[in-house]
């Protein structure tokens, strides 16, 4: 699928960024596993979900919420 969607370079960049992250406020990648069909990014479990998904669901965030997440 990565080849079909021309997403190989984006996936490689994402892997490099996640492996290099060393910040207590950002998620990092612990391992990368691959088989013939799939690529697995193994990351610590952080309860609460993705900020991107949260923002998509809300459509519009109030100023206090924006201040909280940007801090």
N, C-alpha and C positions, 0 to 999 in steps of 0.2 A: 504494500500500500504506500510505503514511503516513496518508492520509485515512481509509482503511478501518479501520485499527487505532487511529485517533484519537491518533496519535503526533507530530503536527506541532509542538505546543508543546514536547514533550520534545526533539525533534530540533533545534529552534531554540535551546533552552537549551544543549544539548550543543555545538552549533556555537559559540555565544558563549563558553562556558567554554574550549573548546579553542583558539579564536583568541586569547583573552586570556592564556592560560598563559605565564608567563615564569619558568620554574624549571628548573634543570638536571636535576632528578630526576623531572620530569613530562613526558610527551609533549605536544606541541602540534600544531596543525593548520597546515599551510603554505598550502594552497589549498582552495577549495570549488568543485567543478564540478557542473553539472547538465545533463541532457538531458531529453527528454520522459518518459523512463521511470525514470531513476535519479538519485540524488544521490551524489556521490563526495566523501569526505573524504580529502584527500591529506595524508599524515603521513609523517614520517621513518621509515625502517626501523629498528626496534630488535629485535635478535635475542633470542629467549627467550620470546616470546609474552606473553599477558595474565596479569596476576596473578589476575584473577577466574577464568579458566579453570584456572590452576594450583591455586587453592583448591578449586574444584569437583571436580577430579580426585582430590585428596588426601583430601577429606572431613574429615580432622582433621589439624591441624598441631601439631608438637611445640613446646615453649616456645622453643627456640633459633631455630627458623625464624620464629616470630612476632616475636621480638625483632629478628631481622635485617631483615625487611620493614617493621616499624614504625619502625625507626631511620632 
